[in-house]
Amino acid sequence: MVKPIKKAYGYVTRINNGETQVLVFQHPISEAGIQIPKGTVEPQEDAYQAVIREMKEETGLENFHVEKLIAEDCWKNDDGVIHNRFFYKISASNVPDEWDYQPTGGGDEEELTFHFFWISSEHEGQLIKGHGDYLNLIFN
């Protein structure tokens, strides 16, 4: 049996005018759609360390706090590979309303620019499959 690939997902949140918002980004490749920051857990890391590294690499944010792990599951990707997913709630403050950032993690994301913005409900901004699975735990 193939070992699942560990993935760390970050629901980066902020309070704006008393409302909770979640950070998402528009991927420049349209099929990749709107996503939350996430990435693969490296062999020498645990999911907590990975989510911190991925948030910095993908968003450019430095000023955030990982609050807690809100969900862990095993999920079958479209290619049949099983992902062991770790979803973290992260809080950020003093962050812009929107910005563009070129991820620094290399690999497939080299030369790409992500456009970051905030959503205020789980039904706003149609996230790609799997990314919104636990938004209800943030917005409710």
C-alpha positions as a Python dict, from the first residue, in 0.01 Angstrom:
ca = {
    (1, 'M'): (0, 0, 0),
    (2, 'V'): (126, 347, -88),
    (3, 'K'): (188, 571, 207),
    (4, 'P'): (-38, 880, 209),
    (5, 'I'): (122, 1214, 126),
    (6, 'K'): (103, 1451, 423),
    (7, 'K'): (-36, 1796, 338),
    (8, 'A'): (-60, 2100, 565),
    (9, 'Y'): (-342, 2349, 495),
    (10, 'G'): (-378, 2692, 654),
    (11, 'Y'): (-703, 2876, 711),
    (12, 'V'): (-544, 3217, 771),
    (13, 'T'): (-805, 3432, 945),
    (14, 'R'): (-844, 3795, 1039),
    (15, 'I'): (-1116, 4001, 1200),
    (16, 'N'): (-1230, 4287, 976),
    (17, 'N'): (-1509, 4517, 1102),
    (18, 'G'): (-1609, 4250, 1352),
    (19, 'E'): (-1629, 3979, 1082),
    (20, 'T'): (-1408, 3674, 1050),
    (21, 'Q'): (-1244, 3647, 709),
    (22, 'V'): (-1032, 3373, 553),
    (23, 'L'): (-737, 3429, 320),
    (24, 'V'): (-759, 3272, -26),
    (25, 'F'): (-572, 3321, -351),
    (26, 'Q'): (-643, 3310, -721),
    (27, 'H'): (-396, 3076, -887),
    (28, 'P'): (-265, 3216, -1219),
    (29, 'I'): (-344, 2885, -1392),
    (30, 'S'): (-722, 2912, -1418),
    (31, 'E'): (-790, 2538, -1375),
    (32, 'A'): (-613, 2559, -1038),
    (33, 'G'): (-883, 2804, -928),
    (34, 'I'): (-916, 2969, -589),
    (35, 'Q'): (-720, 2800, -312),
    (36, 'I'): (-608, 2832, 46),
    (37, 'P'): (-234, 2821, 120),
    (38, 'K'): (-109, 2466, 165),
    (39, 'G'): (177, 2236, 86),
    (40, 'T'): (349, 1905, 133),
    (41, 'V'): (497, 1812, 470),
    (42, 'E'): (869, 1745, 419),
    (43, 'P'): (1018, 1423, 565),
    (44, 'Q'): (1203, 1606, 845),
    (45, 'E'): (897, 1814, 946),
    (46, 'D'): (576, 1762, 1133),
    (47, 'A'): (255, 1916, 996),
    (48, 'Y'): (278, 2212, 1238),
    (49, 'Q'): (629, 2307, 1117),
    (50, 'A'): (518, 2255, 756),
    (51, 'V'): (217, 2485, 782),
    (52, 'I'): (437, 2767, 918),
    (53, 'R'): (690, 2721, 637),
    (54, 'E'): (420, 2697, 370),
    (55, 'M'): (240, 3011, 491),
    (56, 'K'): (564, 3211, 466),
    (57, 'E'): (661, 3062, 127),
    (58, 'E'): (317, 3098, -34),
    (59, 'T'): (181, 3421, 117),
    (60, 'G'): (487, 3622, 219),
    (61, 'L'): (324, 3683, 558),
    (62, 'E'): (549, 3684, 864),
    (63, 'N'): (307, 3817, 1122),
    (64, 'F'): (75, 3524, 1199),
    (65, 'H'): (0, 3280, 1479),
    (66, 'V'): (-94, 2913, 1437),
    (67, 'E'): (-388, 2876, 1677),
    (68, 'K'): (-475, 2508, 1650),
    (69, 'L'): (-520, 2201, 1436),
    (70, 'I'): (-891, 2199, 1349),
    (71, 'A'): (-913, 1882, 1137),
    (72, 'E'): (-713, 1588, 1011),
    (73, 'D'): (-839, 1346, 749),
    (74, 'C'): (-741, 1116, 465),
    (75, 'W'): (-863, 1234, 127),
    (76, 'K'): (-839, 1081, -217),
    (77, 'N'): (-702, 1323, -475),
    (78, 'D'): (-823, 1317, -837),
    (79, 'D'): (-508, 1124, -935),
    (80, 'G'): (-596, 850, -683),
    (81, 'V'): (-321, 944, -438),
    (82, 'I'): (-430, 953, -73),
    (83, 'H'): (-351, 1277, 111),
    (84, 'N'): (-329, 1282, 490),
    (85, 'R'): (-451, 1640, 537),
    (86, 'F'): (-391, 1864, 838),
    (87, 'F'): (-601, 2183, 853),
    (88, 'Y'): (-483, 2460, 1086),
    (89, 'K'): (-656, 2776, 1201),
    (90, 'I'): (-409, 3064, 1181),
    (91, 'S'): (-466, 3423, 1287),
    (92, 'A'): (-304, 3721, 1120),
    (93, 'S'): (-310, 4089, 1198),
    (94, 'N'): (-198, 4404, 1018),
    (95, 'V'): (-243, 4239, 680),
    (96, 'P'): (-345, 4410, 354),
    (97, 'D'): (-690, 4363, 199),
    (98, 'E'): (-527, 4213, -109),
    (99, 'W'): (-182, 4160, -253),
    (100, 'D'): (18, 3969, -514),
    (101, 'Y'): (303, 3740, -415),
    (102, 'Q'): (546, 3511, -594),
    (103, 'P'): (586, 3195, -385),
    (104, 'T'): (941, 3120, -274),
    (105, 'G'): (910, 2741, -237),
    (106, 'G'): (1030, 2668, -590),
    (107, 'G'): (915, 2366, -790),
    (108, 'D'): (586, 2398, -981),
    (109, 'E'): (524, 2745, -839),
    (110, 'E'): (844, 2900, -976),
    (111, 'E'): (770, 3223, -1168),
    (112, 'L'): (400, 3223, -1070),
    (113, 'T'): (223, 3512, -899),
    (114, 'F'): (-65, 3442, -661),
    (115, 'H'): (-333, 3707, -599),
    (116, 'F'): (-442, 3702, -233),
    (117, 'F'): (-773, 3830, -98),
    (118, 'W'): (-1020, 3759, 183),
    (119, 'I'): (-1357, 3585, 188),
    (120, 'S'): (-1625, 3641, 453),
    (121, 'S'): (-1830, 3321, 418),
    (122, 'E'): (-1783, 2960, 315),
    (123, 'H'): (-1999, 3021, 5),
    (124, 'E'): (-1798, 3313, -129),
    (125, 'G'): (-1530, 3259, -390),
    (126, 'Q'): (-1583, 2891, -487),
    (127, 'L'): (-1267, 2718, -364),
    (128, 'I'): (-1129, 2425, -561),
    (129, 'K'): (-1227, 2076, -448),
    (130, 'G'): (-1118, 1989, -97),
    (131, 'H'): (-998, 2333, 11),
    (132, 'G'): (-1328, 2445, 164),
    (133, 'D'): (-1401, 2119, 346),
    (134, 'Y'): (-1363, 2268, 695),
    (135, 'L'): (-1452, 2633, 636),
    (136, 'N'): (-1770, 2573, 834),
    (137, 'L'): (-1548, 2527, 1143),
    (138, 'I'): (-1413, 2879, 1090),
    (139, 'F'): (-1731, 3066, 996),
    (140, 'N'): (-1974, 2904, 1243),
}
